[in-house]
Amino acid sequence: MLAFAYDYMGRRVRKTVYDWATDHWSLTTDHCFVWSGWLPVMETVTESDGTVTRREYVWALDLAGEIDGAGVGGLAAIIETRDDGTPDDIARATEAGAPPPASPRKSPEWSCSRP
Protein backbone atom coordinates (compact mmCIF):
# COMPACT_ATOMS: atom_id res chain seq x y z
CA MET A 1 0.00 0.00 0.00
CA LEU A 2 1.18 3.53 -0.71
CA ALA A 3 0.35 6.65 1.29
CA PHE A 4 1.18 10.16 0.09
CA ALA A 5 1.30 13.58 1.78
CA TYR A 6 1.34 16.91 -0.03
CA ASP A 7 2.10 20.46 1.05
CA TYR A 8 -0.13 23.48 0.47
CA MET A 9 1.32 23.94 -3.06
CA GLY A 10 0.47 20.38 -4.11
CA ARG A 11 4.06 19.12 -4.00
CA ARG A 12 4.55 15.60 -2.68
CA VAL A 13 6.46 15.83 0.60
CA ARG A 14 6.14 12.23 1.76
CA LYS A 15 5.62 8.78 0.25
CA THR A 16 5.19 5.87 2.63
CA VAL A 17 5.30 2.27 1.37
CA TYR A 18 3.72 -0.58 3.32
CA ASP A 19 3.67 -4.35 2.73
CA TRP A 20 1.02 -6.74 4.00
CA ALA A 21 2.52 -8.96 6.73
CA THR A 22 0.07 -11.79 7.46
CA ASP A 23 -2.43 -9.74 9.47
CA HIS A 24 -1.25 -6.11 9.35
CA TRP A 25 0.43 -3.51 7.19
CA SER A 26 4.17 -3.20 7.84
CA LEU A 27 6.20 -0.08 7.00
CA THR A 28 8.73 -0.80 4.24
CA THR A 29 10.09 2.63 3.28
CA ASP A 30 9.40 6.24 4.17
CA HIS A 31 10.40 8.84 1.56
CA CYS A 32 10.57 12.55 2.47
CA PHE A 33 11.03 15.23 -0.18
CA VAL A 34 12.48 18.74 0.13
CA TRP A 35 11.66 21.29 -2.58
CA SER A 36 13.05 24.59 -3.82
CA GLY A 37 10.13 26.12 -5.67
CA TRP A 38 9.00 23.40 -8.07
CA LEU A 39 12.35 21.60 -8.16
CA PRO A 40 13.02 18.68 -5.82
CA VAL A 41 16.38 19.19 -4.11
CA MET A 42 16.52 16.25 -1.72
CA GLU A 43 14.87 12.94 -0.93
CA THR A 44 15.46 11.03 2.29
CA VAL A 45 14.59 7.33 2.25
CA THR A 46 14.28 5.50 5.58
CA GLU A 47 14.02 1.71 5.36
CA SER A 48 12.15 -0.39 7.92
CA ASP A 49 15.47 -1.50 9.41
CA GLY A 50 16.44 2.13 10.07
CA THR A 51 18.85 2.46 7.13
CA VAL A 52 18.77 6.00 5.75
CA THR A 53 19.69 7.02 2.21
CA ARG A 54 19.75 10.63 1.07
CA ARG A 55 19.47 11.69 -2.58
CA GLU A 56 20.42 15.25 -3.51
CA TYR A 57 19.19 16.59 -6.83
CA VAL A 58 21.56 19.16 -8.36
CA TRP A 59 19.99 21.51 -10.91
CA ALA A 60 21.62 23.58 -13.66
CA LEU A 61 20.07 25.63 -16.46
CA ASP A 62 17.17 23.87 -18.15
CA LEU A 63 16.33 23.87 -21.87
CA ALA A 64 14.74 27.33 -21.52
CA GLY A 65 17.95 28.67 -19.96
CA GLU A 66 16.39 29.07 -16.52
CA ILE A 67 17.44 27.60 -13.20
CA ASP A 68 13.94 27.69 -11.70
CA GLY A 69 11.78 26.98 -14.75
CA ALA A 70 10.07 23.72 -15.55
CA GLY A 71 13.33 21.87 -15.04
CA VAL A 72 13.15 20.05 -18.39
CA GLY A 73 16.72 18.98 -19.09
CA GLY A 74 18.04 20.90 -16.07
CA LEU A 75 18.83 18.00 -13.75
CA ALA A 76 22.63 17.96 -13.58
CA ALA A 77 23.24 15.20 -11.04
CA ILE A 78 21.70 12.95 -8.44
CA ILE A 79 24.01 12.29 -5.54
CA GLU A 80 23.14 9.44 -3.22
CA THR A 81 24.63 9.30 0.25
CA ARG A 82 24.20 6.25 2.42
CA ASP A 83 24.28 5.87 6.20
CA ASP A 84 28.07 5.67 6.24
CA GLY A 85 28.27 9.17 4.70
CA THR A 86 29.87 7.99 1.47
CA PRO A 87 28.56 9.93 -1.55
CA ASP A 88 27.96 7.99 -4.74
CA ASP A 89 27.11 9.77 -8.00
CA ILE A 90 24.30 7.70 -9.46
CA ALA A 91 23.52 10.04 -12.34
CA ARG A 92 25.23 12.96 -13.98
CA ALA A 93 24.01 14.68 -17.12
CA THR A 94 24.57 17.93 -18.95
CA GLU A 95 22.85 19.76 -21.76
CA ALA A 96 24.33 19.27 -25.20
CA GLY A 97 27.12 21.80 -25.58
CA ALA A 98 26.87 23.04 -22.00
CA PRO A 99 29.82 22.77 -19.65
CA PRO A 100 29.41 20.23 -16.86
CA PRO A 101 28.23 21.69 -13.57
CA ALA A 102 30.71 22.38 -10.82
CA SER A 103 30.89 19.83 -8.06
CA PRO A 104 28.03 20.41 -5.67
CA ARG A 105 28.83 21.96 -2.32
CA LYS A 106 28.13 20.12 0.87
CA SER A 107 24.52 20.83 1.67
CA PRO A 108 23.08 21.57 5.10
CA GLU A 109 21.78 18.72 7.17
CA TRP A 110 18.06 18.06 6.78
CA SER A 111 15.90 15.74 8.76
CA CYS A 112 12.61 14.09 8.03
CA SER A 113 10.89 12.95 11.17
CA ARG A 114 7.94 10.63 11.17
CA PRO A 115 4.69 12.06 12.50
PAVEX-459356 format. One record per residue (C-alpha): residue number from 0; x, y, z negated. Coordinates in steps of 0.02 Angstrom, whole numbers. Layout:
! residues N
<atom><seq>NUM</seq><xx>X</xx><yy>Y</yy><zz>Z</zz></atom>
...
//
This chain:
! residues 115
<atom><seq>0</seq><xx>0</xx><yy>0</yy><zz>0</zz></atom>
<atom><seq>1</seq><xx>59</xx><yy>176</yy><zz>35</zz></atom>
<atom><seq>2</seq><xx>18</xx><yy>332</yy><zz>-65</zz></atom>
<atom><seq>3</seq><xx>59</xx><yy>508</yy><zz>-5</zz></atom>
<atom><seq>4</seq><xx>65</xx><yy>679</yy><zz>-89</zz></atom>
<atom><seq>5</seq><xx>67</xx><yy>846</yy><zz>1</zz></atom>
<atom><seq>6</seq><xx>105</xx><yy>1023</yy><zz>-52</zz></atom>
<atom><seq>7</seq><xx>-7</xx><yy>1174</yy><zz>-24</zz></atom>
<atom><seq>8</seq><xx>66</xx><yy>1197</yy><zz>153</zz></atom>
<atom><seq>9</seq><xx>23</xx><yy>1019</yy><zz>205</zz></atom>
<atom><seq>10</seq><xx>203</xx><yy>956</yy><zz>200</zz></atom>
<atom><seq>11</seq><xx>228</xx><yy>780</yy><zz>134</zz></atom>
<atom><seq>12</seq><xx>323</xx><yy>791</yy><zz>-30</zz></atom>
<atom><seq>13</seq><xx>307</xx><yy>611</yy><zz>-88</zz></atom>
<atom><seq>14</seq><xx>281</xx><yy>439</yy><zz>-12</zz></atom>
<atom><seq>15</seq><xx>260</xx><yy>293</yy><zz>-131</zz></atom>
<atom><seq>16</seq><xx>265</xx><yy>114</yy><zz>-68</zz></atom>
<atom><seq>17</seq><xx>186</xx><yy>-29</yy><zz>-166</zz></atom>
<atom><seq>18</seq><xx>183</xx><yy>-218</yy><zz>-137</zz></atom>
<atom><seq>19</seq><xx>51</xx><yy>-337</yy><zz>-200</zz></atom>
<atom><seq>20</seq><xx>126</xx><yy>-448</yy><zz>-336</zz></atom>
<atom><seq>21</seq><xx>3</xx><yy>-589</yy><zz>-373</zz></atom>
<atom><seq>22</seq><xx>-121</xx><yy>-487</yy><zz>-474</zz></atom>
<atom><seq>23</seq><xx>-63</xx><yy>-306</yy><zz>-467</zz></atom>
<atom><seq>24</seq><xx>22</xx><yy>-175</yy><zz>-359</zz></atom>
<atom><seq>25</seq><xx>208</xx><yy>-160</yy><zz>-392</zz></atom>
<atom><seq>26</seq><xx>310</xx><yy>-4</yy><zz>-350</zz></atom>
<atom><seq>27</seq><xx>437</xx><yy>-40</yy><zz>-212</zz></atom>
<atom><seq>28</seq><xx>505</xx><yy>131</yy><zz>-164</zz></atom>
<atom><seq>29</seq><xx>470</xx><yy>312</yy><zz>-209</zz></atom>
<atom><seq>30</seq><xx>520</xx><yy>442</yy><zz>-78</zz></atom>
<atom><seq>31</seq><xx>529</xx><yy>627</yy><zz>-124</zz></atom>
<atom><seq>32</seq><xx>551</xx><yy>761</yy><zz>9</zz></atom>
<atom><seq>33</seq><xx>624</xx><yy>937</yy><zz>-6</zz></atom>
<atom><seq>34</seq><xx>583</xx><yy>1064</yy><zz>129</zz></atom>
<atom><seq>35</seq><xx>653</xx><yy>1230</yy><zz>191</zz></atom>
<atom><seq>36</seq><xx>507</xx><yy>1306</yy><zz>284</zz></atom>
<atom><seq>37</seq><xx>450</xx><yy>1170</yy><zz>403</zz></atom>
<atom><seq>38</seq><xx>618</xx><yy>1080</yy><zz>408</zz></atom>
<atom><seq>39</seq><xx>651</xx><yy>934</yy><zz>291</zz></atom>
<atom><seq>40</seq><xx>819</xx><yy>959</yy><zz>206</zz></atom>
<atom><seq>41</seq><xx>826</xx><yy>812</yy><zz>86</zz></atom>
<atom><seq>42</seq><xx>743</xx><yy>647</yy><zz>47</zz></atom>
<atom><seq>43</seq><xx>773</xx><yy>552</yy><zz>-115</zz></atom>
<atom><seq>44</seq><xx>729</xx><yy>366</yy><zz>-113</zz></atom>
<atom><seq>45</seq><xx>714</xx><yy>275</yy><zz>-279</zz></atom>
<atom><seq>46</seq><xx>701</xx><yy>86</yy><zz>-268</zz></atom>
<atom><seq>47</seq><xx>607</xx><yy>-20</yy><zz>-396</zz></atom>
<atom><seq>48</seq><xx>774</xx><yy>-75</yy><zz>-471</zz></atom>
<atom><seq>49</seq><xx>822</xx><yy>107</yy><zz>-503</zz></atom>
<atom><seq>50</seq><xx>942</xx><yy>123</yy><zz>-357</zz></atom>
<atom><seq>51</seq><xx>939</xx><yy>300</yy><zz>-288</zz></atom>
<atom><seq>52</seq><xx>985</xx><yy>351</yy><zz>-110</zz></atom>
<atom><seq>53</seq><xx>988</xx><yy>532</yy><zz>-53</zz></atom>
<atom><seq>54</seq><xx>974</xx><yy>584</yy><zz>129</zz></atom>
<atom><seq>55</seq><xx>1021</xx><yy>762</yy><zz>175</zz></atom>
<atom><seq>56</seq><xx>959</xx><yy>830</yy><zz>342</zz></atom>
<atom><seq>57</seq><xx>1078</xx><yy>958</yy><zz>418</zz></atom>
<atom><seq>58</seq><xx>999</xx><yy>1076</yy><zz>545</zz></atom>
<atom><seq>59</seq><xx>1081</xx><yy>1179</yy><zz>683</zz></atom>
<atom><seq>60</seq><xx>1003</xx><yy>1282</yy><zz>823</zz></atom>
<atom><seq>61</seq><xx>858</xx><yy>1194</yy><zz>908</zz></atom>
<atom><seq>62</seq><xx>817</xx><yy>1193</yy><zz>1094</zz></atom>
<atom><seq>63</seq><xx>737</xx><yy>1366</yy><zz>1076</zz></atom>
<atom><seq>64</seq><xx>898</xx><yy>1433</yy><zz>998</zz></atom>
<atom><seq>65</seq><xx>819</xx><yy>1453</yy><zz>826</zz></atom>
<atom><seq>66</seq><xx>872</xx><yy>1380</yy><zz>660</zz></atom>
<atom><seq>67</seq><xx>697</xx><yy>1384</yy><zz>585</zz></atom>
<atom><seq>68</seq><xx>589</xx><yy>1349</yy><zz>737</zz></atom>
<atom><seq>69</seq><xx>503</xx><yy>1186</yy><zz>777</zz></atom>
<atom><seq>70</seq><xx>667</xx><yy>1093</yy><zz>752</zz></atom>
<atom><seq>71</seq><xx>658</xx><yy>1002</yy><zz>919</zz></atom>
<atom><seq>72</seq><xx>836</xx><yy>949</yy><zz>955</zz></atom>
<atom><seq>73</seq><xx>902</xx><yy>1045</yy><zz>804</zz></atom>
<atom><seq>74</seq><xx>941</xx><yy>900</yy><zz>688</zz></atom>
<atom><seq>75</seq><xx>1132</xx><yy>898</yy><zz>679</zz></atom>
<atom><seq>76</seq><xx>1162</xx><yy>760</yy><zz>552</zz></atom>
<atom><seq>77</seq><xx>1085</xx><yy>647</yy><zz>422</zz></atom>
<atom><seq>78</seq><xx>1201</xx><yy>615</yy><zz>277</zz></atom>
<atom><seq>79</seq><xx>1157</xx><yy>472</yy><zz>161</zz></atom>
<atom><seq>80</seq><xx>1232</xx><yy>465</yy><zz>-13</zz></atom>
<atom><seq>81</seq><xx>1210</xx><yy>313</yy><zz>-121</zz></atom>
<atom><seq>82</seq><xx>1214</xx><yy>293</yy><zz>-310</zz></atom>
<atom><seq>83</seq><xx>1404</xx><yy>283</yy><zz>-312</zz></atom>
<atom><seq>84</seq><xx>1413</xx><yy>458</yy><zz>-235</zz></atom>
<atom><seq>85</seq><xx>1494</xx><yy>400</yy><zz>-73</zz></atom>
<atom><seq>86</seq><xx>1428</xx><yy>496</yy><zz>77</zz></atom>
<atom><seq>87</seq><xx>1398</xx><yy>399</yy><zz>237</zz></atom>
<atom><seq>88</seq><xx>1355</xx><yy>489</yy><zz>400</zz></atom>
<atom><seq>89</seq><xx>1215</xx><yy>385</yy><zz>473</zz></atom>
<atom><seq>90</seq><xx>1176</xx><yy>502</yy><zz>617</zz></atom>
<atom><seq>91</seq><xx>1261</xx><yy>648</yy><zz>699</zz></atom>
<atom><seq>92</seq><xx>1200</xx><yy>734</yy><zz>856</zz></atom>
<atom><seq>93</seq><xx>1228</xx><yy>897</yy><zz>947</zz></atom>
<atom><seq>94</seq><xx>1142</xx><yy>988</yy><zz>1088</zz></atom>
<atom><seq>95</seq><xx>1217</xx><yy>964</yy><zz>1260</zz></atom>
<atom><seq>96</seq><xx>1356</xx><yy>1090</yy><zz>1279</zz></atom>
<atom><seq>97</seq><xx>1344</xx><yy>1152</yy><zz>1100</zz></atom>
<atom><seq>98</seq><xx>1491</xx><yy>1138</yy><zz>983</zz></atom>
<atom><seq>99</seq><xx>1471</xx><yy>1011</yy><zz>843</zz></atom>
<atom><seq>100</seq><xx>1411</xx><yy>1084</yy><zz>679</zz></atom>
<atom><seq>101</seq><xx>1536</xx><yy>1119</yy><zz>541</zz></atom>
<atom><seq>102</seq><xx>1545</xx><yy>991</yy><zz>403</zz></atom>
<atom><seq>103</seq><xx>1401</xx><yy>1020</yy><zz>283</zz></atom>
<atom><seq>104</seq><xx>1442</xx><yy>1098</yy><zz>116</zz></atom>
<atom><seq>105</seq><xx>1406</xx><yy>1006</yy><zz>-43</zz></atom>
<atom><seq>106</seq><xx>1226</xx><yy>1041</yy><zz>-83</zz></atom>
<atom><seq>107</seq><xx>1154</xx><yy>1079</yy><zz>-255</zz></atom>
<atom><seq>108</seq><xx>1089</xx><yy>936</yy><zz>-359</zz></atom>
<atom><seq>109</seq><xx>903</xx><yy>903</yy><zz>-339</zz></atom>
<atom><seq>110</seq><xx>795</xx><yy>787</yy><zz>-438</zz></atom>
<atom><seq>111</seq><xx>630</xx><yy>704</yy><zz>-401</zz></atom>
<atom><seq>112</seq><xx>545</xx><yy>648</yy><zz>-558</zz></atom>
<atom><seq>113</seq><xx>397</xx><yy>531</yy><zz>-558</zz></atom>
<atom><seq>114</seq><xx>234</xx><yy>603</yy><zz>-625</zz></atom>
//
